[in-house]
């Protein structure tokens, strides 16, 4: 039995059945199995997740009635088999079928092994004749691009049909790994030179002077182990640079875990001043503490604090504040495609209320003349632009300094919203 496919199966099953995060689940399974080709595992896992509804449409054309018993097991197996046969050109169809059937026998038993074998062989016979629905109805788009219908309706309403399709296409592409040079220890130029000299393929970012792109092999280098760079998407780096914290500033990061923005700010501040990095989970505060130590940052103080609760002693005490609260996550589908299948009935309005409460507290904490960075990793005006419009309407002592919605189809970054607000003196 192929351990690579077995690792992919367990990853996909855990995402489907237990709502596991794909990035965490795949790392776990890669360690648990004797995997010989991690690239194959990742291609199979993320390919199935990216095309889940498309694969389910093919399956629906091959069986007479919906699967009820062992649904998560059987749907995972059938999606894996069909994805390999339809989209992985280097995998022979017979191999995809036979290996999937072997896994079915192991995890579901001989009866389901025969069922999986029959469906996959039927697909093999009909593969060229089976077509996806055409047209631009929400149902057709949902099948072709594999998104929950509410997301499609939301993006069409907010951006128009053509832009919505472009966003879906770009979000279905794999995200390039992005890194941030730690300017407390090096420069991007020196780091890129040394990594290139060591044989790594590096591309520098046009959007940030500290960002560069490469592959996961960089995480094995001594430069990474010694804290010369961190993993962080360009969009997130740009957001902190937009806030532009100064040395000796007092900065509050209200929803800090896992700490990326706090670390980026500390590096800009030349490790001078102070950063209070708050979160509601003790174990995440330990991640922040460990991350700061790894990067040589000493100005960050992790704090167990619920950002929704007003802290009297914080009122008008901070020069800069970062509010990067919970959001619908529609901007990071390239990294976690399972987000496409989340059902949110109110289009993010409940999340928007939480974000608004965080912003209100931040407004109380920042000094006159100070600035707030409000950011989300989503593509949803309810949580983004409309949120800021509402905030300014009720807080006329603030003004917008900078606002931008980054999009994967336009900027080749995560879908990320950032807005810098200044409190009038």
PyMOL commands that set and color helices and strands:
alter all, ss='L'
color gray80, all
select helices_A, chain A and resi 3-18+22-32+38-50+52-60+71-87+93-107+110-126+138-145+149-159+161-171+188-197+216-220+222-225+234-243+260-268+282-295+312-314+337-341+349-365+385-394+408-411
alter helices_A, ss='H'
color red, helices_A
select strands_A, chain A and resi 177-181+203-204+211-214+229-231+250-253+274-279+300-304+318-323+366-376+398-406+416-423
alter strands_A, ss='S'
color yellow, strands_A
deselect
rebuild
show_as cartoon
